[in-house]
């Protein structure tokens, strides 16, 4: 493998680690092993509380990042119905609760098709969307109000995997295009059910042809390097 000429591979990003943090760790390990500073980028950010497929490109393959970001993505998500948080995930505590009477598996199944196809979606304000040069999440953390405009996104599939009516826990599989926020989908689905919802778990299971089964385990990255034929240099 020649990481300067360019390689594309995927890792399984750990829980509570930023995409940049995961990338930086891999870059450090590769650079130390190869003897030069490896140029590396990722093709699509995952929130710190999300896990799963994070595609990494090195060397000249970083030119492929923009193309890779357009590939369809698959997620498996767990939603808690009947409540919301400021970020629509577990980064923040519950800030409001809602009634859940009348929410059944049948009602959910009837509601989900509203979100399939080309839709307008307002990104979460706790997101990396830029507002006049500043990240929306930083403005929110600074105590400022943020209003984001809807964005055009495409959702190919939403599959109802399971629904625990006692706990109001919903499990979905979502296949979608670039720019789709699953946290925003949770928010909007909760509203469509005349209640609230936020993510408790999110795993990106596939990006294009890269699935969890093809990912390099993050915690065993050095063992993976041991198994590869790496092109090295003498100086860093």
Residue pairs with C-beta under 8 A, 6 or more apart in sequence:
1 7
1 228
1 229
1 230
1 231
2 59
2 231
3 30
3 34
3 38
3 40
3 58
3 59
3 230
3 231
4 36
4 38
4 39
4 58
4 59
4 60
4 231
5 59
5 60
5 61
5 231
6 57
6 58
6 59
6 60
6 61
6 62
6 63
6 64
7 57
7 58
7 59
7 61
8 55
8 56
8 57
8 58
8 61
8 64
8 68
9 55
9 56
9 216
10 53
10 54
10 55
10 56
10 207
10 210
10 214
10 215
10 216
11 22
11 26
11 54
11 56
11 215
11 216
11 217
11 218
11 221
12 51
12 52
12 53
12 54
12 212
12 215
12 216
12 217
12 218
13 19
13 22
13 46
13 50
13 51
13 52
13 53
13 54
13 218
14 22
14 51
14 218
14 219
15 48
15 49
15 50
15 51
16 48
16 49
17 48
18 48
19 42
19 45
19 46
19 54
20 42
22 42
22 54
22 218
23 40
23 41
23 42
23 54
23 56
25 218
25 221
26 40
26 56
26 221
27 37
27 38
27 40
29 221
29 222
29 225
30 38
30 40
30 58
30 225
31 37
31 38
31 236
33 222
33 225
33 230
33 232
34 230
34 231
34 232
34 233
35 232
35 233
35 234
35 235
35 236
36 233
36 235
36 236
37 236
38 58
38 59
39 58
39 59
39 62
40 56
40 57
40 58
40 62
41 56
41 57
41 62
41 65
42 54
42 55
42 56
42 57
42 65
43 55
43 56
43 57
43 64
43 65
43 68
43 69
43 207
44 54
44 55
44 68
44 69
44 73
44 178
44 207
45 128
46 52
46 54
46 204
47 89
47 91
47 183
47 202
48 91
49 89
49 90
49 91
49 199
49 202
50 202
50 203
50 204
51 202
51 203
51 204
52 75
52 202
52 203
52 204
52 205
52 212
52 215
53 204
53 205
53 206
53 207
53 210
53 211
53 212
53 215
54 204
55 68
55 207
55 208
55 210
57 64
57 65
57 68
68 207
68 208
69 178
70 177
70 178
71 207
71 208
71 209
72 156
72 175
72 176
72 177
72 206
72 207
72 208
73 175
73 176
73 177
73 178
73 180
73 204
73 206
73 207
74 173
74 174
74 175
74 204
74 205
74 206
74 207
75 173
75 174
75 175
75 176
75 182
75 202
75 203
75 204
75 205
76 161
76 171
76 172
76 173
76 174
76 202
76 203
76 205
77 171
77 172
77 173
77 174
77 182
77 185
77 186
77 199
77 201
77 202
77 203
78 169
78 170
78 171
78 199
78 200
78 201
78 202
79 169
79 170
79 171
79 172
79 186
79 189
79 190
79 197
79 198
79 199
79 200
80 168
80 169
80 170
80 197
80 198
80 199
80 200
81 100
81 103
81 168
81 169
81 170
81 190
81 193
81 195
81 196
81 197
82 97
82 98
82 99
82 100
82 168
82 195
82 196
82 197
83 94
83 96
83 97
83 98
83 196
83 197
83 198
84 94
84 95
84 96
84 98
84 187
84 190
84 196
84 197
84 198
85 91
85 92
85 93
85 94
85 95
85 198
86 92
86 95
86 125
86 126
86 140
87 124
87 126
87 183
87 198
88 124
88 126
88 183
88 184
88 186
88 187
88 197
88 198
88 199
89 183
89 186
89 198
89 199
89 200
89 202
90 198
90 199
90 200
91 126
92 126
94 198
96 196
97 196
98 190
98 194
98 195
98 196
99 194
99 195
100 168
100 195
102 194
103 165
103 168
103 193
103 195
104 165
105 160
105 163
105 165
107 193
108 160
108 163
108 170
108 193
109 160
111 189
111 192
111 193
112 158
112 160
112 172
112 189
113 158
114 192
115 155
115 158
115 185
115 188
115 189
115 192
116 155
116 156
116 157
116 158
117 154
117 155
118 152
118 153
118 154
119 152
119 153
119 154
119 155
120 150
120 151
120 152
120 153
121 150
121 151
121 153
121 180
121 181
121 184
121 185
121 188
122 148
122 149
122 150
122 151
122 184
123 129
123 136
123 148
123 151
123 181
123 184
124 136
124 181
124 183
124 184
124 187
125 136
125 137
125 139
125 140
125 146
125 147
125 148
126 136
126 137
126 140
127 135
127 136
127 137
127 148
127 181
127 183
128 135
128 136
128 137
129 135
129 136
129 148
130 136
131 139
131 146
131 148
136 146
136 148
139 146
140 146
151 179
153 176
153 177
153 178
153 179
153 180
154 176
154 177
154 180
155 174
155 175
155 176
155 177
155 180
155 185
156 175
156 176
156 177
157 173
157 174
157 175
158 172
158 173
158 174
158 175
159 172
159 173
159 174
160 170
160 171
160 172
161 171
161 172
161 173
162 170
162 171
163 169
163 170
163 171
164 170
169 200
170 197
173 205
174 180
174 182
174 185
176 182
182 199
182 202
183 198
183 199
183 202
186 197
186 198
186 199
187 196
187 197
187 198
189 197
190 196
190 197
190 198
203 212
205 211
205 212
206 212
216 224
217 224
